[in-house]
Amino acid sequence: MEKNAIFAVTIIEVRPFRNGWQVYESAGVQPVFLSQRQAIDYATCRACFRSGEIRILGSNGTVERIIPFDETDRKL
């Protein structure tokens, strides 16, 4: 592997949205779920084969929890 290789890091946010929870991955990828658990499960599936973190935001926009993911979390 090259010494100065740059790796992409994915940030997925789960945030309150109207009467549900929005998973924000990028512009155009913003599904809304009724429960926070559903939103986190969806974000976890979207995170497979990547490195980064899922940020759970509160109603005031602050990060309440971070779920890191990387290649060591993957199961074959």
N, C-alpha and C positions, 0 to 999 in steps of 0.2 A: 504494500500500500504506500502511496506517495506520502512523504513526510508532511507536506503542506496541504493535504486534501481538506476540502470543505464539505461538511456534512449538513444536510438540511434538517432542521428541527421543526416539528409540527406542533402548533399550539391550537388546541380546540377548547372553546369556551362553552360552558353550560350556564345559562343565565335566565333569570325570571323573565317571562314575556307574557303580558296580558294575563290569561288564566292558565298558563302552562309554563313550560320550560323550553327555551330555544337552544339548539346546539349550533354554535357559530364556528364553522371551519374556514370559510372564505365567502366572499361575495357570491351569492347564488346558491350556496350550500348552507341553508339555515332552517332545517326542519324544526317543527314545534311539537312537543309531546305534553300529555296531560300531567304526568308525574316526573319528578326529578330522577327517580330510579330508571325510568324508560329512557330519558335523555342521556344519562350516564352510560347505560348499556349500549345505546346507539353509538356514542362517542368512542367507547372502548372498541367496538367492532370496526369503526372507521380508522382507529389508530393502529390496527394490525400491520405488521411489516414496516413500521416507521419508528422514529425516535422523537421524543418530545414530552408534552404533558397535557393533561386535561385540567383546566382551571374551572372550579365551581365558584361562580360569583353570587354575591348576595344582592338584595334589592337596591342597595345603595351603590353597587358597582365595584365593591371591594372583593378581593379574592378571599374566600372563606376556606377553601381546601384545594390542594393540588394533588393530582394523581399522575405520577411520572410513569412513562412507558418507554421501553427500549428493547433491543433484541434479546436481552436476558429474560424478559417477561413472556416471550413467545413460547407456545407449546406446539410440538409437532404432532 
